[in-house]
Amino acid sequence: MPALADGIAAVVESVFAELLDLRAQPTASPSAGSGPVLRASVRISGAWQGMVVVDCPEELARRTAAAMWGGQPRDRAQVADAIGELANMIAGNVKVLLPGPSRLSLPA
């Protein structure tokens, strides 16, 4: 499904650019040796079943939280909330690309 993969890449780039003023580019998943990684996921269920998973190195997660909340995050929980919200925004936009009907879970 190359068209779906291209659509997902465009969604990720758009969310980072428009909402966070950050540039996203495809890369391999963060490796275990590169430091702490935060993960958030949102399940999509309905005509299509799957999950959007965001793995984010801690430094990028902090930058994302700062851009999202308009200042440095107060604590790790605020960083985790930002990554959960990021996964939710991406999943919501990916859902539009999929056959319906479908629904999203809360971020985990």
Backbone as CSV, one residue per row, in Angstrom:
resi,resn,N_x,N_y,N_z,CA_x,CA_y,CA_z,C_x,C_y,C_z
1,MET,0.824,-1.188,0.000,0.000,0.000,0.000,0.875,1.260,0.000
2,PRO,1.614,1.474,-1.091,2.498,2.644,-1.158,1.753,3.970,-1.016
3,ALA,0.544,4.046,-1.564,-0.215,5.299,-1.460,-0.531,5.622,-0.004
4,LEU,-0.896,4.608,0.778,-1.178,4.820,2.196,0.086,5.243,2.934
5,ALA,1.200,4.595,2.636,2.468,4.959,3.282,2.836,6.413,2.963
6,ASP,2.655,6.815,1.721,2.939,8.208,1.344,1.999,9.165,2.066
7,GLY,0.734,8.778,2.189,-0.238,9.617,2.895,0.111,9.763,4.363
8,ILE,0.538,8.675,4.988,0.926,8.730,6.399,2.144,9.621,6.579
9,ALA,3.131,9.493,5.691,4.321,10.354,5.770,3.923,11.821,5.642
10,ALA,3.003,12.114,4.732,2.544,13.501,4.558,1.823,14.005,5.807
11,VAL,1.031,13.145,6.443,0.334,13.524,7.683,1.339,13.875,8.766
12,VAL,2.341,13.023,8.960,3.342,13.264,10.002,4.084,14.572,9.738
13,GLU,4.519,14.765,8.498,5.219,16.005,8.150,4.340,17.217,8.405
14,SER,3.070,17.128,8.036,2.143,18.243,8.212,1.906,18.564,9.688
15,VAL,1.685,17.543,10.503,1.438,17.774,11.937,2.649,18.451,12.569
16,PHE,3.840,17.939,12.287,5.037,18.547,12.868,5.229,19.974,12.372
17,ALA,5.032,20.213,11.077,5.268,21.539,10.507,4.227,22.560,10.956
18,GLU,2.952,22.220,10.820,1.899,23.194,11.063,1.615,23.429,12.541
19,LEU,1.635,22.383,13.325,1.266,22.532,14.726,2.457,22.785,15.641
20,LEU,3.631,22.282,15.248,4.777,22.370,16.137,5.920,23.205,15.572
21,ASP,5.806,23.613,14.318,6.864,24.369,13.640,8.193,23.616,13.698
22,LEU,8.106,22.282,13.540,9.282,21.424,13.490,9.247,20.643,12.184
23,ARG,10.414,20.299,11.674,10.496,19.540,10.429,10.675,18.060,10.757
24,ALA,9.803,17.227,10.210,9.902,15.782,10.385,10.461,15.172,9.118
25,GLN,11.251,14.126,9.297,11.740,13.387,8.146,11.793,11.914,8.500
26,PRO,11.562,11.052,7.511,11.575,9.613,7.797,12.950,9.162,8.284
27,THR,12.940,8.252,9.235,14.166,7.656,9.746,13.831,6.298,10.340
28,ALA,14.847,5.517,10.604,14.622,4.234,11.283,14.143,4.521,12.696
29,SER,13.492,3.556,13.313,13.048,3.715,14.701,14.238,4.001,15.591
30,PRO,14.024,4.795,16.647,15.128,5.064,17.564,15.659,3.748,18.136
31,SER,16.962,3.642,18.198,17.547,2.417,18.741,17.625,2.495,20.253
32,ALA,17.680,1.337,20.882,17.737,1.279,22.345,18.980,1.963,22.881
33,GLY,20.056,2.011,22.114,21.295,2.613,22.587,21.351,4.116,22.451
34,SER,20.318,4.737,21.891,20.372,6.180,21.647,19.760,6.991,22.780
35,GLY,19.499,6.382,23.904,18.924,7.103,25.036,17.463,6.767,25.208
36,PRO,16.847,7.387,26.213,15.433,7.108,26.503,14.523,7.469,25.332
37,VAL,13.507,6.635,25.133,12.522,6.846,24.080,11.146,6.832,24.722
38,LEU,10.326,7.821,24.401,8.946,7.845,24.863,8.074,7.288,23.755
39,ARG,7.048,6.534,24.130,6.154,5.916,23.152,4.714,6.247,23.519
40,ALA,3.948,6.587,22.481,2.511,6.778,22.636,1.842,6.041,21.499
41,SER,0.643,5.539,21.755,-0.070,4.819,20.708,-1.556,5.138,20.764
42,VAL,-2.176,5.041,19.599,-3.622,5.220,19.458,-4.113,4.110,18.541
43,ARG,-5.075,3.345,18.999,-5.629,2.245,18.211,-6.737,2.782,17.303
44,ILE,-6.728,2.295,16.072,-7.791,2.599,15.116,-8.572,1.313,14.910
45,SER,-9.881,1.369,15.113,-10.702,0.177,14.928,-11.904,0.520,14.066
46,GLY,-12.360,-0.474,13.340,-13.491,-0.302,12.435,-13.233,-1.091,11.179
47,ALA,-13.487,-0.485,10.019,-13.278,-1.157,8.746,-11.806,-1.517,8.555
48,TRP,-10.929,-0.759,9.133,-9.488,-1.038,9.134,-9.042,-1.133,10.582
49,GLN,-8.244,-2.102,10.894,-7.748,-2.297,12.253,-6.251,-2.017,12.274
50,GLY,-5.802,-1.234,13.233,-4.377,-0.970,13.344,-4.087,-0.017,14.474
51,MET,-2.852,0.448,14.504,-2.425,1.318,15.585,-1.401,2.315,15.054
52,VAL,-1.513,3.542,15.504,-0.499,4.552,15.247,0.397,4.571,16.479
53,VAL,1.683,4.353,16.262,2.648,4.346,17.354,3.680,5.431,17.078
54,VAL,3.894,6.285,18.065,4.907,7.331,17.965,6.009,7.000,18.961
55,ASP,7.202,6.726,18.442,8.396,6.560,19.265,9.205,7.830,19.122
56,CYS,9.567,8.412,20.241,10.191,9.722,20.204,11.368,9.772,21.186
57,PRO,12.584,10.020,20.683,13.705,10.197,21.604,13.371,11.309,22.607
58,GLU,13.861,11.172,23.816,13.482,12.095,24.881,13.737,13.559,24.525
59,GLU,14.848,13.858,23.884,15.140,15.251,23.530,14.094,15.800,22.563
60,LEU,13.722,15.013,21.562,12.682,15.450,20.629,11.333,15.556,21.342
61,ALA,11.072,14.647,22.261,9.829,14.714,23.033,9.756,16.008,23.828
62,ARG,10.866,16.417,24.430,10.896,17.681,25.184,10.696,18.881,24.252
63,ARG,11.324,18.846,23.085,11.148,19.933,22.106,9.699,19.991,21.634
64,THR,9.100,18.818,21.433,7.703,18.752,21.010,6.797,19.342,22.085
65,ALA,7.030,18.961,23.335,6.226,19.497,24.444,6.387,21.005,24.550
66,ALA,7.604,21.499,24.401,7.837,22.944,24.481,7.095,23.675,23.363
67,ALA,7.137,23.122,22.156,6.433,23.754,21.037,4.922,23.679,21.230
68,MET,4.441,22.554,21.748,3.005,22.353,21.906,2.436,23.222,23.029
69,TRP,3.133,23.304,24.145,2.603,24.007,25.318,3.131,25.433,25.443
70,GLY,4.021,25.848,24.530,4.486,27.235,24.535,5.523,27.540,25.608
71,GLY,6.279,26.572,26.022,7.338,26.771,27.012,7.875,25.428,27.466
72,GLN,8.958,25.458,28.192,9.565,24.219,28.658,8.586,23.426,29.525
73,PRO,8.525,22.114,29.321,7.610,21.293,30.116,8.001,21.309,31.589
74,ARG,6.982,21.271,32.447,7.213,21.297,33.899,7.800,19.996,34.409
75,ASP,7.371,18.878,33.806,7.806,17.574,34.297,7.649,16.537,33.192
76,ARG,8.059,15.321,33.496,7.998,14.236,32.514,6.555,13.916,32.121
77,ALA,5.620,14.068,33.048,4.212,13.799,32.736,3.706,14.744,31.645
78,GLN,4.130,15.988,31.682,3.710,16.936,30.651,4.328,16.559,29.298
79,VAL,5.552,16.049,29.320,6.191,15.578,28.082,5.411,14.379,27.544
80,ALA,5.066,13.446,28.411,4.298,12.262,28.000,2.933,12.670,27.438
81,ASP,2.282,13.646,28.054,0.996,14.130,27.547,1.142,14.702,26.140
82,ALA,2.228,15.407,25.903,2.457,15.996,24.582,2.637,14.914,23.525
83,ILE,3.377,13.859,23.858,3.579,12.780,22.890,2.264,12.027,22.655
84,GLY,1.465,11.856,23.700,0.147,11.247,23.529,-0.738,12.085,22.630
85,GLU,-0.705,13.380,22.816,-1.506,14.271,21.972,-0.991,14.258,20.536
86,LEU,0.318,14.187,20.367,0.908,14.094,19.031,0.421,12.820,18.325
87,ALA,0.449,11.699,19.029,-0.049,10.442,18.453,-1.525,10.562,18.091
88,ASN,-2.300,11.228,18.935,-3.727,11.419,18.686,-3.964,12.279,17.446
89,MET,-3.200,13.347,17.283,-3.346,14.207,16.107,-2.989,13.453,14.831
90,ILE,-1.897,12.702,14.890,-1.493,11.927,13.714,-2.554,10.879,13.394
91,ALA,-3.023,10.150,14.401,-4.039,9.110,14.178,-5.320,9.702,13.603
92,GLY,-5.730,10.852,14.099,-6.939,11.487,13.586,-6.834,11.833,12.119
93,ASN,-5.658,12.261,11.701,-5.447,12.581,10.292,-5.258,11.325,9.443
94,VAL,-4.651,10.293,10.004,-4.503,9.029,9.283,-5.871,8.384,9.084
95,LYS,-6.738,8.495,10.059,-8.080,7.913,9.993,-8.818,8.367,8.729
96,VAL,-8.598,9.597,8.315,-9.241,10.148,7.124,-8.796,9.394,5.864
97,LEU,-7.595,8.829,5.890,-7.055,8.119,4.735,-7.581,6.690,4.619
98,LEU,-8.221,6.211,5.658,-8.627,4.805,5.747,-10.101,4.616,5.395
99,PRO,-10.461,3.385,5.006,-11.882,3.130,4.765,-12.653,3.242,6.081
100,GLY,-13.824,3.825,6.026,-14.621,4.012,7.236,-15.696,2.957,7.342
101,PRO,-16.438,2.989,8.393,-16.235,3.875,9.542,-15.120,3.342,10.439
102,SER,-14.556,4.238,11.226,-13.537,3.833,12.172,-13.560,4.792,13.359
103,ARG,-12.935,4.336,14.435,-12.866,5.187,15.628,-11.496,5.032,16.258
104,LEU,-11.145,6.026,17.071,-9.833,6.069,17.719,-9.976,5.783,19.208
105,SER,-8.975,5.122,19.751,-8.908,4.953,21.198,-8.279,6.210,21.797
106,LEU,-8.300,6.282,23.099,-7.536,7.338,23.782,-6.065,7.000,23.661
107,PRO,-5.199,8.007,23.659,-3.751,7.722,23.597,-3.309,6.943,24.833
108,ALA,-2.384,6.028,24.611,-1.795,5.272,25.712,-0.297,5.490,25.688
